[in-house]
Amino acid sequence: MLDGTDSAWLFWRTDDVGTDTGFRVTWRATLDTSPPTVDCPRDQSLEVDTGTTSIPFFYEEPTATDEGAVRILSQSHRPGDVFVSGRVTAVFYRFEDAAGNVAPACLFFVNVLQKDMTPPVVVCPGDFTEYVSPGVTSAEVLYDEPTATDNGGPALVLTQSHAPGDTFPFGSTRVSYTFGDRDGNTAPDCIFYVFVTDSLADIIPPDVNCPMDISRPVSQGISFLPVSFPDATATDNSGTASFVSVDPLSGSSFALGTTDVTFSFIDPSDNIGTCTFTITIYVVDTTSPVVTCPPDIARSVLPGVTSLDVTFPSATATDDSGTASLVSVNPPSGSSFPLGPTDVSFVFEDPSGNDGSCTFRITITTRTITDTTPPEVTCPPDITRSVLPGVTSLAVTFQSATATDDSGTASLVSVNPPSGSSFPLGPSDVSFVFEDPSGNDGSCTFRITITTSTITDTIPPVVTCPPDIARSVLPGVTSLAVTFQSATATDDSGTVSLVSVNPPSGSSFPLGPTDVSFVFEDPSGNQGSCTFRITITTSTILDTTPPVVTCPLNFTRLVPRGVSSLRVVFPDATATDDSGRTTLVSVDPPSGSLFPLGPTEITFRFADRSGNVGNCTLCVTIAALGPTGCGNTSCENGATCVTVGEDFVCECLPGFVGDRCEIDINECSSLPCLNGGTCINDVDQFSCLCRQGYSGINCGIVGFCDLEGDWYNECNDRLSLSPTSTGLILGDYYSSIELITGYNNPYLVVGYISRRCDFSSFGFIVTQNNGKSTGSWSGQCHLCDGQEVLYTTWTHRLRVDTCADTRKATRVGQDKWTRYKQDQAPREA
């Protein structure tokens, strides 16, 4: 553009006389000479761990503004470029506007600093026990201190609660050390315990026995499942082991995969014993493979011919698991098919045992004309092979030619020379001859050329593995011996040798997937390989195996002479089952019954989810004491022995019973903890661990309403809910009839509740009777007189067969759900 002001006259002629007219135009042009304004960032730095030589760095870029468009004219780096650590790198940008004005360069520096970011490695000693004489209340203890090493120099002790040689009181003391390095990295605390005890003190923790591991299937799309499990049991040399905790709780929602559940027990000497078992939630496949058959086939034969051999392609199958194995083809390809239609069926199976099938038809008819048409023969393509200098021939294998004929059958008469023959240097022709049932011959020829190679063979063999294999085993079986076909290999040299198969055919394969590899080698030492997979899964066949029930050990109780019976409390039997869940059916006679003198058999019966029942028998013997008195016996748990004539009586401390006061009364047996609280048994007392939102001695004080746990409506149907942190509600629905009869296959509950406010409304659905009816509930949890109550409105949709019956399909009503069973009453409708 021109800079400054200028003007001009514009004229034009308006008549024939030559009169002109016009006007004057004035303009002003401005030249853009201002460069863009650049906002250049400050120098930037990034810290990396010691030993890191370089790292991509996404630094903050400069920006530029102008009245018009701005572009980057040049730049030395870009965000995400790799910068070398320990070096300061200069970064510059230059910007230009649309008028060509270039701004001063933006220059800043990127500094990648190496810094030790690894904390020290600490070796923490185990717990230390110092034995003292009875009656001593403290001792100086020289325990082994923890040690620490660091990659950047010496490790420093930042804090420590004690030092070797300190005086420790009788009992257990927690000792902690914290280590760090000169760069400010701090290692996790090292924590161990110092025990000061007399030589007679009990330092043996309880022996805790967990339930068997549990596996539960869920349908596809379900991520969580509430699982209830039996309590662990514990024994201790003191005779008493009290329950401390279980994490997570029975009835919690377990995610897909394997979760550890840990029980803790404590004995009177504060020794803690633990055990752990696993709960596995897995997805069970109930969807059959989708099988696609080849199209129907029609073939004709000459008069007098009553059957025809027909080959056909295999059906194909797809499955959600990704694997579907062919089980059967009936009749198989290549069979002789009679005149008329014949159905051919394919059956495929997936790894979960689901079958899928399809059927297509082969029809053989009689031709009414004489066949004079020869078969149409198609040869394989020409083959060229090279051999090393000095080699004059090569064995060559090749595919067979193929032939088609109007009769549907063409038989191979000759191949000259046959596949696998030794071919000399130069070209050689190979001919195929086929014949149909009417004697018509058809032929084709292709060429094999052997040349002398001028280069070294570096091409490995081409190896083809057999297809993947899926096998299933019965529950409890952990491996299976599997045989399989060998892989095949081809090579330009015409010769390949099998080097290895790992693992070999016939090996025992564990549950899960296992890869099998083949390695082949040609004469030049080139190796080729392939891999296929063998997967062993657990079958879901019908369970007919009863639970394995284990009774407590037989025992004897003593009573003073003249006493004819004794009330006996005994521990429960335990049961395991392939299904992972058992239910106690009966105990006869029950614990706490009055037992007469002599032996009495107690029978425990457990059932699994398939109705199989297992049992065991415990023998309890009541025997009279002899003339011993307190001189030859001892009372347990601090009881006092009192001699009565030639007999004795143990006066028990509160919280213990039994002829020797050997039984610790379980104060939790009366279920004193309310609102889902966990009861902890202690000597002559109990304590309750309350769920969040509850307080009080018995967890009876309610501060808010929580859906977690069991609920009962007026019909005493049971609803077990477990909301997740995201608001998803999962659970089980048991009808009262199912609870009474012991049926243990509840309906799945799925719903949602908002976590954004207290006393939020919620909703869930339940599909029953294999989809014949579906119910939905919506409602809110309230606190009524200090108790949690769910008030819900329900709609129930029944499956009907006709449009006319639709008006009968829906029912509506209300439910009131409480934490306890209610008096039987009809629902409000």
Summary of the structure (lengths in Angstrom):
residues: 829
radius of gyration: 43.8
end to end distance: 87.7
largest distance: 165.0
contacts: 2343
relative contact order: 0.05
helix: 2%
strand: 52%
